[in-house]
Amino acid sequence: MKSTDVFVEILGCPADEMHEPVNADYICPFISDRCVKRGHNTRDPFPVCTLWKQSGSGVNRVPSRPVIVCPKRFFTADIVGDILEHVWVGPYDREKIEAVREIKMGKIGNVDMVVCDTSTLPVLDKFVSVELQAIDITGSVSDAYTDHISQVVMERPPKYNFNTANVHKRYLTQLIKKGYFHSTWRKKIVAVVQDFLLESIRERVRFAATNPKDENTSIVFMSYSLDTSEKDEEGYYRLKLKEVVGTEHSVLMNAVVYETPPNRDQFVEAIKRQL
């Protein structure tokens, strides 16, 4: 297995084009600042944006689809344009639409971005908040990363997987809370995710979809696919909007809380085996 069978993108670039991120001073092109990710046992940035999900096992493992592991990667998507087209309610002047990042939202933390209409300043009444969510991994790719930047053959394939369960538990809880707060303001929050993650969420949590522009819709999922066969004008793999799905925070909460219960008889048998 080659290191490019593990890494899709490093410091924003296709992995086969980036072996010396230190020469770029670890400047992330998506935030125009130094990469904020850190690896294990090092103070240096760990600028891994996207990894390959593998199919097969052992020597038959092959890359099957790219999975984004850094939320900053989504900043190359046309998030503002997509929100205006699919989520925004009412007329607007595009020149008066602004996007600001990292806005504190009380004790619950920050939202990654807010798209707002500045035409009515100093009154600011029309806005849509945005949350970016990538996927954590289990295992480690640190040794493989060292081999990649050293341009040596990997000694052994890394063992890693994608921790969607942690995202479901942590991210959905936060999203429901923020969705509730936005609903009290009669506003919406958009969850920007990769198609891979939205597929996983919908497999695990069955929720009713609503029109993203409906006044009762408080949460909107916007999923993007990463096309590794096509690059944009700056040489980065292109993110393409795939699906826009609205829902209500209360509907999502009920779907999370009231999952199909496990089999009672199997539970009782498990108790009896311990007696």
CYANA upper distance limits for C-alpha pairs under 8 A (distance plus 0.5 A):
  1 MET  CA      5 ASP  CA      6.87
  1 MET  CA     59 VAL  CA      8.43
  1 MET  CA    154 MET  CA      7.96
  1 MET  CA    157 PRO  CA      7.06
  2 LYS  CA      6 VAL  CA      7.78
  2 LYS  CA    153 VAL  CA      7.46
  2 LYS  CA    154 MET  CA      7.24
  3 SER  CA      7 PHE  CA      6.76
  3 SER  CA    144 ALA  CA      6.93
  3 SER  CA    145 TYR  CA      8.08
  3 SER  CA    147 ASP  CA      7.95
  3 SER  CA    148 HIS  CA      6.23
  3 SER  CA    153 VAL  CA      8.11
  3 SER  CA    154 MET  CA      7.11
  4 THR  CA      8 VAL  CA      6.96
  4 THR  CA     15 ALA  CA      6.64
  4 THR  CA     16 ASP  CA      6.87
  4 THR  CA    148 HIS  CA      8.46
  5 ASP  CA     52 TRP  CA      7.08
  5 ASP  CA     62 VAL  CA      7.67
  5 ASP  CA     63 PRO  CA      6.34
  6 VAL  CA     51 LEU  CA      6.22
  6 VAL  CA     52 TRP  CA      5.73
  6 VAL  CA     53 LYS  CA      8.42
  6 VAL  CA     63 PRO  CA      7.93
  6 VAL  CA    144 ALA  CA      8.42
  7 PHE  CA     15 ALA  CA      6.40
  7 PHE  CA     48 VAL  CA      7.96
  7 PHE  CA     50 THR  CA      6.87
  7 PHE  CA     51 LEU  CA      5.15
  7 PHE  CA     52 TRP  CA      6.54
  8 VAL  CA     14 PRO  CA      6.43
  8 VAL  CA     15 ALA  CA      5.81
  8 VAL  CA     49 CYS  CA      8.14
  8 VAL  CA     50 THR  CA      5.70
  8 VAL  CA     51 LEU  CA      5.59
  8 VAL  CA     52 TRP  CA      6.56
  8 VAL  CA     66 PRO  CA      7.11
  9 GLU  CA     13 CYS  CA      5.73
  9 GLU  CA     14 PRO  CA      5.03
  9 GLU  CA     15 ALA  CA      5.13
  9 GLU  CA     48 VAL  CA      6.83
  9 GLU  CA     49 CYS  CA      5.87
  9 GLU  CA     50 THR  CA      5.57
  9 GLU  CA     51 LEU  CA      7.55
 10 ILE  CA     14 PRO  CA      6.96
 10 ILE  CA     15 ALA  CA      5.85
 10 ILE  CA     18 MET  CA      6.77
 10 ILE  CA     21 PRO  CA      8.34
 10 ILE  CA     47 PRO  CA      6.08
 10 ILE  CA     48 VAL  CA      5.16
 10 ILE  CA     49 CYS  CA      6.12
 10 ILE  CA     50 THR  CA      7.74
 11 LEU  CA     18 MET  CA      8.00
 11 LEU  CA     21 PRO  CA      7.17
 11 LEU  CA     26 TYR  CA      7.45
 11 LEU  CA     27 ILE  CA      7.91
 11 LEU  CA     28 CYS  CA      6.21
 11 LEU  CA     29 PRO  CA      7.86
 11 LEU  CA     35 CYS  CA      8.25
 11 LEU  CA     47 PRO  CA      5.42
 11 LEU  CA     48 VAL  CA      6.75
 11 LEU  CA     49 CYS  CA      7.02
 12 GLY  CA     28 CYS  CA      7.18
 12 GLY  CA     29 PRO  CA      6.87
 12 GLY  CA     30 PHE  CA      7.85
 12 GLY  CA     49 CYS  CA      6.94
 12 GLY  CA     73 ARG  CA      7.96
 12 GLY  CA    236 TYR  CA      7.23
 13 CYS  CA     17 GLU  CA      6.92
 13 CYS  CA     18 MET  CA      6.62
 13 CYS  CA    235 GLY  CA      7.97
 13 CYS  CA    236 TYR  CA      6.50
 13 CYS  CA    237 TYR  CA      8.43
 14 PRO  CA     18 MET  CA      7.14
 14 PRO  CA    236 TYR  CA      7.55
 14 PRO  CA    237 TYR  CA      7.84
 15 ALA  CA     19 HIS  CA      7.88
 18 MET  CA    149 ILE  CA      8.31
 19 HIS  CA    148 HIS  CA      7.02
 19 HIS  CA    149 ILE  CA      4.93
 19 HIS  CA    150 SER  CA      7.76
 19 HIS  CA    151 GLN  CA      7.57
 20 GLU  CA     24 ALA  CA      7.90
 20 GLU  CA    149 ILE  CA      6.48
 21 PRO  CA     25 ASP  CA      7.01
 21 PRO  CA     26 TYR  CA      5.84
 21 PRO  CA     47 PRO  CA      8.24
 22 VAL  CA     26 TYR  CA      5.99
 25 ASP  CA     34 ARG  CA      7.68
 26 TYR  CA     34 ARG  CA      5.88
 26 TYR  CA     35 CYS  CA      6.24
 26 TYR  CA     45 PRO  CA      7.33
 26 TYR  CA     47 PRO  CA      7.64
 27 ILE  CA     32 SER  CA      6.77
 27 ILE  CA     33 ASP  CA      5.60
 27 ILE  CA     34 ARG  CA      4.75
 27 ILE  CA     35 CYS  CA      6.37
 28 CYS  CA     32 SER  CA      6.01
 28 CYS  CA     33 ASP  CA      6.04
 28 CYS  CA     34 ARG  CA      6.15
 28 CYS  CA     35 CYS  CA      5.74
 28 CYS  CA     47 PRO  CA      8.30
 29 PRO  CA     33 ASP  CA      7.79
 30 PHE  CA     72 LYS  CA      6.76
 30 PHE  CA     73 ARG  CA      6.83
 30 PHE  CA     75 PHE  CA      6.31
 30 PHE  CA     76 THR  CA      6.92
 31 ILE  CA     72 LYS  CA      7.52
 31 ILE  CA     75 PHE  CA      8.13
 34 ARG  CA     45 PRO  CA      8.49
 35 CYS  CA     45 PRO  CA      6.38
 35 CYS  CA     46 PHE  CA      7.89
 35 CYS  CA     47 PRO  CA      6.61
 36 VAL  CA     45 PRO  CA      6.92
 36 VAL  CA     46 PHE  CA      8.43
 37 LYS  CA     45 PRO  CA      5.96
 37 LYS  CA     46 PHE  CA      5.77
 37 LYS  CA     47 PRO  CA      6.81
 38 ARG  CA     42 THR  CA      7.59
 38 ARG  CA     43 ARG  CA      7.06
 38 ARG  CA     44 ASP  CA      6.83
 38 ARG  CA     45 PRO  CA      5.22
 38 ARG  CA     46 PHE  CA      5.28
 38 ARG  CA     47 PRO  CA      8.32
 39 GLY  CA     43 ARG  CA      7.89
 39 GLY  CA     44 ASP  CA      7.69
 39 GLY  CA     45 PRO  CA      7.16
 39 GLY  CA     46 PHE  CA      5.59
 39 GLY  CA    142 SER  CA      7.43
 40 HIS  CA    142 SER  CA      7.77
 48 VAL  CA     69 VAL  CA      7.97
 48 VAL  CA     70 CYS  CA      7.93
 49 CYS  CA     68 ILE  CA      6.53
 49 CYS  CA     69 VAL  CA      6.10
 49 CYS  CA     70 CYS  CA      5.63
 49 CYS  CA     73 ARG  CA      7.04
 50 THR  CA     66 PRO  CA      6.93
 50 THR  CA     67 VAL  CA      5.99
 50 THR  CA     68 ILE  CA      4.79
 50 THR  CA     69 VAL  CA      5.86
 50 THR  CA     70 CYS  CA      7.59
 51 LEU  CA     66 PRO  CA      6.24
 51 LEU  CA     67 VAL  CA      5.88
 51 LEU  CA     68 ILE  CA      7.00
 51 LEU  CA     69 VAL  CA      7.53
 52 TRP  CA     63 PRO  CA      6.00
 52 TRP  CA     64 SER  CA      7.24
 52 TRP  CA     65 ARG  CA      6.25
 52 TRP  CA     66 PRO  CA      5.10
 52 TRP  CA     67 VAL  CA      6.50
 53 LYS  CA     63 PRO  CA      6.33
 53 LYS  CA     64 SER  CA      6.18
 53 LYS  CA     65 ARG  CA      5.84
 53 LYS  CA     66 PRO  CA      6.49
 53 LYS  CA     67 VAL  CA      6.90
 53 LYS  CA    161 ASN  CA      8.08
 54 GLN  CA     61 ARG  CA      6.49
 54 GLN  CA     62 VAL  CA      5.88
 54 GLN  CA     63 PRO  CA      5.05
 54 GLN  CA     64 SER  CA      5.89
 54 GLN  CA     65 ARG  CA      7.86
 55 SER  CA     61 ARG  CA      6.00
 55 SER  CA     62 VAL  CA      6.03
 55 SER  CA     63 PRO  CA      6.84
 55 SER  CA     64 SER  CA      6.34
 56 GLY  CA     60 ASN  CA      6.02
 56 GLY  CA     61 ARG  CA      4.93
 56 GLY  CA     62 VAL  CA      6.98
 57 SER  CA     61 ARG  CA      5.19
 66 PRO  CA    226 LEU  CA      7.42
 66 PRO  CA    228 THR  CA      8.37
 67 VAL  CA    135 ILE  CA      8.17
 67 VAL  CA    194 GLN  CA      8.16
 67 VAL  CA    196 PHE  CA      7.59
 68 ILE  CA     73 ARG  CA      7.76
 68 ILE  CA    134 ALA  CA      6.29
 68 ILE  CA    135 ILE  CA      7.12
 68 ILE  CA    194 GLN  CA      7.64
 69 VAL  CA    134 ALA  CA      5.52
 69 VAL  CA    135 ILE  CA      5.47
 69 VAL  CA    136 ASP  CA      6.61
 69 VAL  CA    137 ILE  CA      8.12
 70 CYS  CA    133 GLN  CA      8.42
 70 CYS  CA    134 ALA  CA      5.98
 70 CYS  CA    135 ILE  CA      7.88
 71 PRO  CA    132 LEU  CA      6.02
 71 PRO  CA    133 GLN  CA      5.84
 71 PRO  CA    134 ALA  CA      5.33
 72 LYS  CA    132 LEU  CA      8.14
 74 PHE  CA    132 LEU  CA      7.66
 74 PHE  CA    192 VAL  CA      8.13
 74 PHE  CA    239 LEU  CA      8.19
 75 PHE  CA     79 ILE  CA      7.85
 76 THR  CA    239 LEU  CA      7.65
 77 ALA  CA    238 ARG  CA      8.40
 77 ALA  CA    239 LEU  CA      6.13
 77 ALA  CA    240 LYS  CA      7.62
 77 ALA  CA    241 LEU  CA      8.45
 78 ASP  CA     82 ASP  CA      6.55
 79 ILE  CA     83 ILE  CA      6.57
 80 VAL  CA     84 LEU  CA      6.70
 80 VAL  CA     99 ALA  CA      7.87
 80 VAL  CA    115 VAL  CA      7.21
 81 GLY  CA     85 GLU  CA      6.73
 82 ASP  CA     86 HIS  CA      6.42
 82 ASP  CA     87 VAL  CA      8.15
 82 ASP  CA    241 LEU  CA      8.33
 83 ILE  CA     87 VAL  CA      5.39
 83 ILE  CA     88 TRP  CA      6.42
 84 LEU  CA     88 TRP  CA      5.28
 86 HIS  CA    212 PRO  CA      7.35
 86 HIS  CA    213 LYS  CA      7.66
 86 HIS  CA    244 VAL  CA      7.85
 87 VAL  CA    212 PRO  CA      5.92
 87 VAL  CA    213 LYS  CA      5.67
 87 VAL  CA    220 VAL  CA      8.27
 88 TRP  CA    128 VAL  CA      8.09
 88 TRP  CA    213 LYS  CA      7.08
 89 VAL  CA    213 LYS  CA      6.49
 92 TYR  CA     96 LYS  CA      8.15
 92 TYR  CA     97 ILE  CA      8.17
 92 TYR  CA    117 ASP  CA      7.80
 93 ASP  CA     97 ILE  CA      7.28
 93 ASP  CA    119 SER  CA      8.29
 96 LYS  CA    117 ASP  CA      6.31
 96 LYS  CA    118 THR  CA      5.83
 96 LYS  CA    119 SER  CA      6.02
 97 ILE  CA    115 VAL  CA      7.45
 97 ILE  CA    116 CYS  CA      6.15
 97 ILE  CA    117 ASP  CA      5.20
 97 ILE  CA    118 THR  CA      6.61
 97 ILE  CA    119 SER  CA      8.35
 98 GLU  CA    115 VAL  CA      6.31
 98 GLU  CA    116 CYS  CA      5.98
 98 GLU  CA    117 ASP  CA      7.02
 98 GLU  CA    118 THR  CA      7.39
 99 ALA  CA    113 MET  CA      7.12
 99 ALA  CA    114 VAL  CA      6.05
 99 ALA  CA    115 VAL  CA      4.93
 99 ALA  CA    116 CYS  CA      6.79
100 VAL  CA    113 MET  CA      6.00
100 VAL  CA    114 VAL  CA      5.92
100 VAL  CA    115 VAL  CA      7.20
101 ARG  CA    111 VAL  CA      8.13
101 ARG  CA    112 ASP  CA      5.96
101 ARG  CA    113 MET  CA      4.63
101 ARG  CA    114 VAL  CA      6.88
102 GLU  CA    110 ASN  CA      6.33
102 GLU  CA    111 VAL  CA      6.17
102 GLU  CA    112 ASP  CA      5.16
102 GLU  CA    113 MET  CA      6.21
103 ILE  CA    110 ASN  CA      5.76
103 ILE  CA    111 VAL  CA      5.95
103 ILE  CA    112 ASP  CA      7.19
103 ILE  CA    113 MET  CA      7.24
103 ILE  CA    114 VAL  CA      7.89
104 LYS  CA    109 GLY  CA      6.31
104 LYS  CA    110 ASN  CA      4.68
104 LYS  CA    111 VAL  CA      6.99
105 MET  CA    109 GLY  CA      5.90
105 MET  CA    110 ASN  CA      5.70
105 MET  CA    111 VAL  CA      7.27
106 GLY  CA    110 ASN  CA      8.32
108 ILE  CA    174 GLN  CA      8.36
108 ILE  CA    178 LYS  CA      8.26
111 VAL  CA    129 SER  CA      7.21
111 VAL  CA    130 VAL  CA      6.77
111 VAL  CA    131 GLU  CA      6.23
112 ASP  CA    129 SER  CA      8.29
112 ASP  CA    130 VAL  CA      6.36
112 ASP  CA    131 GLU  CA      5.74
112 ASP  CA    132 LEU  CA      6.95
113 MET  CA    129 SER  CA      6.46
113 MET  CA    130 VAL  CA      5.47
113 MET  CA    131 GLU  CA      7.29
114 VAL  CA    127 PHE  CA      7.14
114 VAL  CA    128 VAL  CA      6.21
114 VAL  CA    129 SER  CA      4.82
114 VAL  CA    130 VAL  CA      6.29
115 VAL  CA    127 PHE  CA      5.99
115 VAL  CA    128 VAL  CA      5.74
115 VAL  CA    129 SER  CA      6.79
115 VAL  CA    130 VAL  CA      8.15
116 CYS  CA    124 LEU  CA      8.16
116 CYS  CA    126 LYS  CA      6.35
116 CYS  CA    127 PHE  CA      4.60
116 CYS  CA    128 VAL  CA      6.94
117 ASP  CA    124 LEU  CA      7.56
117 ASP  CA    125 ASP  CA      8.12
117 ASP  CA    126 LYS  CA      6.05
117 ASP  CA    127 PHE  CA      6.80
118 THR  CA    124 LEU  CA      7.06
120 THR  CA    124 LEU  CA      6.65
120 THR  CA    125 ASP  CA      8.17
127 PHE  CA    187 LYS  CA      7.72
128 VAL  CA    187 LYS  CA      7.07
128 VAL  CA    188 LYS  CA      6.02
128 VAL  CA    189 ILE  CA      6.33
128 VAL  CA    190 VAL  CA      7.70
129 SER  CA    188 LYS  CA      7.06
129 SER  CA    189 ILE  CA      5.11
129 SER  CA    190 VAL  CA      6.59
130 VAL  CA    189 ILE  CA      6.10
130 VAL  CA    190 VAL  CA      5.20
130 VAL  CA    191 ALA  CA      6.48
130 VAL  CA    192 VAL  CA      7.48
131 GLU  CA    189 ILE  CA      7.80
131 GLU  CA    190 VAL  CA      6.63
131 GLU  CA    191 ALA  CA      5.38
131 GLU  CA    192 VAL  CA      6.47
132 LEU  CA    191 ALA  CA      6.57
132 LEU  CA    192 VAL  CA      5.34
132 LEU  CA    193 VAL  CA      6.81
133 GLN  CA    171 TYR  CA      8.33
133 GLN  CA    191 ALA  CA      7.77
133 GLN  CA    192 VAL  CA      6.81
133 GLN  CA    193 VAL  CA      5.90
133 GLN  CA    194 GLN  CA      8.50
134 ALA  CA    193 VAL  CA      6.98
134 ALA  CA    194 GLN  CA      7.69
134 ALA  CA    197 LEU  CA      8.39
135 ILE  CA    162 PHE  CA      7.03
135 ILE  CA    163 ASN  CA      7.06
135 ILE  CA    164 THR  CA      7.06
135 ILE  CA    167 VAL  CA      7.29
135 ILE  CA    197 LEU  CA      7.97
136 ASP  CA    162 PHE  CA      6.52
136 ASP  CA    163 ASN  CA      5.83
136 ASP  CA    164 THR  CA      7.81
136 ASP  CA    166 ASN  CA      8.24
136 ASP  CA    167 VAL  CA      7.99
137 ILE  CA    160 TYR  CA      7.01
137 ILE  CA    161 ASN  CA      5.98
137 ILE  CA    162 PHE  CA      4.90
137 ILE  CA    163 ASN  CA      5.60
138 THR  CA    160 TYR  CA      5.88
138 THR  CA    161 ASN  CA      5.72
138 THR  CA    162 PHE  CA      6.53
138 THR  CA    163 ASN  CA      6.41
139 GLY  CA    158 PRO  CA      8.44
139 GLY  CA    159 LYS  CA      6.22
139 GLY  CA    160 TYR  CA      4.81
139 GLY  CA    161 ASN  CA      7.14
140 SER  CA    158 PRO  CA      7.18
140 SER  CA    159 LYS  CA      6.96
140 SER  CA    160 TYR  CA      6.21
141 VAL  CA    145 TYR  CA      6.59
141 VAL  CA    158 PRO  CA      6.16
141 VAL  CA    159 LYS  CA      7.84
141 VAL  CA    160 TYR  CA      7.43
142 SER  CA    146 THR  CA      6.81
143 ASP  CA    147 ASP  CA      6.79
143 ASP  CA    158 PRO  CA      7.99
144 ALA  CA    148 HIS  CA      6.62
144 ALA  CA    154 MET  CA      6.71
144 ALA  CA    157 PRO  CA      7.84
144 ALA  CA    158 PRO  CA      6.88
145 TYR  CA    149 ILE  CA      6.80
146 THR  CA    150 SER  CA      6.55
147 ASP  CA    151 GLN  CA      6.36
147 ASP  CA    152 VAL  CA      5.76
147 ASP  CA    153 VAL  CA      7.08
147 ASP  CA    154 MET  CA      6.23
148 HIS  CA    152 VAL  CA      6.93
148 HIS  CA    153 VAL  CA      8.31
148 HIS  CA    154 MET  CA      8.15
163 ASN  CA    167 VAL  CA      7.33
164 THR  CA    168 HIS  CA      6.69
164 THR  CA    197 LEU  CA      7.79
164 THR  CA    200 SER  CA      7.72
165 ALA  CA    169 LYS  CA      6.78
166 ASN  CA    170 ARG  CA      6.44
166 ASN  CA    171 TYR  CA      8.29
167 VAL  CA    171 TYR  CA      5.55
167 VAL  CA    172 LEU  CA      7.56
168 HIS  CA    172 LEU  CA      5.92
168 HIS  CA    173 THR  CA      8.27
168 HIS  CA    201 ILE  CA      7.36
169 LYS  CA    173 THR  CA      6.85
170 ARG  CA    174 GLN  CA      6.96
171 TYR  CA    175 LEU  CA      6.52
172 LEU  CA    176 ILE  CA      6.52
173 THR  CA    177 LYS  CA      6.92
174 GLN  CA    178 LYS  CA      6.69
175 LEU  CA    179 GLY  CA      6.30
175 LEU  CA    191 ALA  CA      8.37
175 LEU  CA    219 ILE  CA      8.47
176 ILE  CA    180 TYR  CA      6.59
176 ILE  CA    249 HIS  CA      5.83
176 ILE  CA    250 SER  CA      8.19
176 ILE  CA    252 LEU  CA      7.53
176 ILE  CA    253 MET  CA      6.85
177 LYS  CA    181 PHE  CA      6.90
177 LYS  CA    249 HIS  CA      8.34
178 LYS  CA    182 HIS  CA      6.64
178 LYS  CA    189 ILE  CA      7.98
179 GLY  CA    183 SER  CA      6.58
179 GLY  CA    188 LYS  CA      7.53
179 GLY  CA    189 ILE  CA      6.68
179 GLY  CA    218 SER  CA      6.07
179 GLY  CA    219 ILE  CA      6.21
179 GLY  CA    248 GLU  CA      8.24
179 GLY  CA    249 HIS  CA      5.85
180 TYR  CA    184 THR  CA      6.98
180 TYR  CA    218 SER  CA      7.86
180 TYR  CA    249 HIS  CA      6.30
180 TYR  CA    250 SER  CA      8.14
181 PHE  CA    185 TRP  CA      7.22
182 HIS  CA    186 ARG  CA      6.57
182 HIS  CA    187 LYS  CA      5.46
182 HIS  CA    188 LYS  CA      6.27
182 HIS  CA    189 ILE  CA      7.27
182 HIS  CA    218 SER  CA      7.07
183 SER  CA    187 LYS  CA      6.10
183 SER  CA    188 LYS  CA      7.28
183 SER  CA    216 ASN  CA      8.26
183 SER  CA    218 SER  CA      5.95
183 SER  CA    249 HIS  CA      8.43
186 ARG  CA    215 GLU  CA      8.01
186 ARG  CA    218 SER  CA      8.15
187 LYS  CA    218 SER  CA      6.96
188 LYS  CA    217 THR  CA      7.40
188 LYS  CA    218 SER  CA      4.99
188 LYS  CA    219 ILE  CA      6.26
188 LYS  CA    220 VAL  CA      7.78
189 ILE  CA    218 SER  CA      6.74
189 ILE  CA    219 ILE  CA      5.64
189 ILE  CA    220 VAL  CA      6.84
190 VAL  CA    219 ILE  CA      6.36
190 VAL  CA    220 VAL  CA      5.17
190 VAL  CA    221 PHE  CA      6.30
190 VAL  CA    222 MET  CA      7.31
191 ALA  CA    219 ILE  CA      7.72
191 ALA  CA    220 VAL  CA      6.49
191 ALA  CA    221 PHE  CA      5.23
191 ALA  CA    222 MET  CA      6.55
192 VAL  CA    221 PHE  CA      6.60
192 VAL  CA    222 MET  CA      5.47
192 VAL  CA    223 SER  CA      6.45
192 VAL  CA    224 TYR  CA      8.21
193 VAL  CA    197 LEU  CA      6.87
193 VAL  CA    198 LEU  CA      7.14
193 VAL  CA    221 PHE  CA      7.67
193 VAL  CA    222 MET  CA      6.81
193 VAL  CA    223 SER  CA      5.39
193 VAL  CA    224 TYR  CA      6.94
194 GLN  CA    198 LEU  CA      7.03
194 GLN  CA    223 SER  CA      5.46
194 GLN  CA    224 TYR  CA      5.28
194 GLN  CA    225 SER  CA      6.43
194 GLN  CA    226 LEU  CA      8.33
195 ASP  CA    199 GLU  CA      6.56
195 ASP  CA    223 SER  CA      5.43
195 ASP  CA    224 TYR  CA      5.87
195 ASP  CA    225 SER  CA      6.05
195 ASP  CA    242 LYS  CA      7.55
195 ASP  CA    243 GLU  CA      8.32
196 PHE  CA    200 SER  CA      6.93
196 PHE  CA    225 SER  CA      8.40
197 LEU  CA    201 ILE  CA      6.68
198 LEU  CA    202 ARG  CA      6.60
198 LEU  CA    221 PHE  CA      8.26
198 LEU  CA    223 SER  CA      7.12
199 GLU  CA    203 GLU  CA      6.69
200 SER  CA    204 ARG  CA      6.83
201 ILE  CA    205 VAL  CA      6.19
202 ARG  CA    206 ARG  CA      6.25
202 ARG  CA    207 PHE  CA      7.89
205 VAL  CA    252 LEU  CA      8.43
205 VAL  CA    255 ALA  CA      6.29
205 VAL  CA    256 VAL  CA      6.47
205 VAL  CA    259 GLU  CA      7.94
206 ARG  CA    255 ALA  CA      6.40
207 PHE  CA    247 THR  CA      8.04
207 PHE  CA    251 VAL  CA      6.90
207 PHE  CA    252 LEU  CA      6.30
207 PHE  CA    255 ALA  CA      6.14
208 ALA  CA    247 THR  CA      7.04
208 ALA  CA    251 VAL  CA      7.45
208 ALA  CA    252 LEU  CA      8.46
209 ALA  CA    245 VAL  CA      6.62
209 ALA  CA    246 GLY  CA      5.93
209 ALA  CA    247 THR  CA      5.57
210 THR  CA    214 ASP  CA      7.70
210 THR  CA    217 THR  CA      7.06
210 THR  CA    245 VAL  CA      7.39
210 THR  CA    246 GLY  CA      5.19
210 THR  CA    247 THR  CA      5.49
210 THR  CA    248 GLU  CA      8.08
211 ASN  CA    217 THR  CA      7.52
211 ASN  CA    245 VAL  CA      7.76
211 ASN  CA    246 GLY  CA      6.02
211 ASN  CA    247 THR  CA      8.09
212 PRO  CA    217 THR  CA      6.57
212 PRO  CA    219 ILE  CA      8.44
212 PRO  CA    220 VAL  CA      6.49
212 PRO  CA    244 VAL  CA      7.78
212 PRO  CA    245 VAL  CA      6.82
212 PRO  CA    246 GLY  CA      4.86
212 PRO  CA    247 THR  CA      7.85
213 LYS  CA    217 THR  CA      7.40
213 LYS  CA    246 GLY  CA      8.45
216 ASN  CA    248 GLU  CA      7.11
217 THR  CA    246 GLY  CA      6.52
217 THR  CA    247 THR  CA      5.82
217 THR  CA    248 GLU  CA      5.46
217 THR  CA    249 HIS  CA      8.39
218 SER  CA    246 GLY  CA      8.11
218 SER  CA    247 THR  CA      7.03
218 SER  CA    248 GLU  CA      5.63
218 SER  CA    249 HIS  CA      6.57
219 ILE  CA    246 GLY  CA      6.36
219 ILE  CA    247 THR  CA      5.91
219 ILE  CA    248 GLU  CA      6.33
219 ILE  CA    249 HIS  CA      6.73
220 VAL  CA    244 VAL  CA      7.40
220 VAL  CA    245 VAL  CA      6.07
220 VAL  CA    246 GLY  CA      4.71
220 VAL  CA    247 THR  CA      6.71
221 PHE  CA    243 GLU  CA      8.32
221 PHE  CA    244 VAL  CA      6.19
221 PHE  CA    245 VAL  CA      5.57
221 PHE  CA    246 GLY  CA      6.70
222 MET  CA    241 LEU  CA      7.76
222 MET  CA    242 LYS  CA      8.12
222 MET  CA    243 GLU  CA      6.37
222 MET  CA    244 VAL  CA      5.10
222 MET  CA    245 VAL  CA      7.07
223 SER  CA    241 LEU  CA      6.62
223 SER  CA    242 LYS  CA      6.11
223 SER  CA    243 GLU  CA      5.78
223 SER  CA    244 VAL  CA      7.02
224 TYR  CA    239 LEU  CA      6.57
224 TYR  CA    240 LYS  CA      5.75
224 TYR  CA    241 LEU  CA      4.94
224 TYR  CA    242 LYS  CA      5.60
224 TYR  CA    243 GLU  CA      7.63
225 SER  CA    239 LEU  CA      6.17
225 SER  CA    240 LYS  CA      5.80
225 SER  CA    241 LEU  CA      7.00
225 SER  CA    242 LYS  CA      6.68
226 LEU  CA    237 TYR  CA      7.25
226 LEU  CA    238 ARG  CA      6.44
226 LEU  CA    239 LEU  CA      5.18
226 LEU  CA    240 LYS  CA      6.98
227 ASP  CA    231 LYS  CA      8.34
227 ASP  CA    237 TYR  CA      6.54
227 ASP  CA    238 ARG  CA      5.94
227 ASP  CA    239 LEU  CA      6.79
227 ASP  CA    240 LYS  CA      7.83
228 THR  CA    237 TYR  CA      5.97
228 THR  CA    238 ARG  CA      7.64
229 SER  CA    237 TYR  CA      7.99
230 GLU  CA    237 TYR  CA      6.34
230 GLU  CA    238 ARG  CA      6.50
231 LYS  CA    235 GLY  CA      5.74
231 LYS  CA    236 TYR  CA      5.59
231 LYS  CA    237 TYR  CA      4.83
231 LYS  CA    238 ARG  CA      5.77
232 ASP  CA    236 TYR  CA      6.01
232 ASP  CA    237 TYR  CA      6.77
232 ASP  CA    238 ARG  CA      6.10
247 THR  CA    251 VAL  CA      7.34
247 THR  CA    252 LEU  CA      7.43
248 GLU  CA    252 LEU  CA      6.78
249 HIS  CA    253 MET  CA      6.52
250 SER  CA    254 ASN  CA      6.65
251 VAL  CA    255 ALA  CA      6.70
252 LEU  CA    256 VAL  CA      6.71
253 MET  CA    257 VAL  CA      6.59
254 ASN  CA    258 TYR  CA      6.06
255 ALA  CA    259 GLU  CA      6.69
262 PRO  CA    267 PHE  CA      8.10
263 ASN  CA    267 PHE  CA      6.90
264 ARG  CA    268 VAL  CA      6.73
265 ASP  CA    269 GLU  CA      6.66
266 GLN  CA    270 ALA  CA      6.70
267 PHE  CA    271 ILE  CA      6.95
268 VAL  CA    272 LYS  CA      6.81
269 GLU  CA    273 ARG  CA      6.74
270 ALA  CA    274 GLN  CA      7.28
271 ILE  CA    275 LEU  CA      7.24
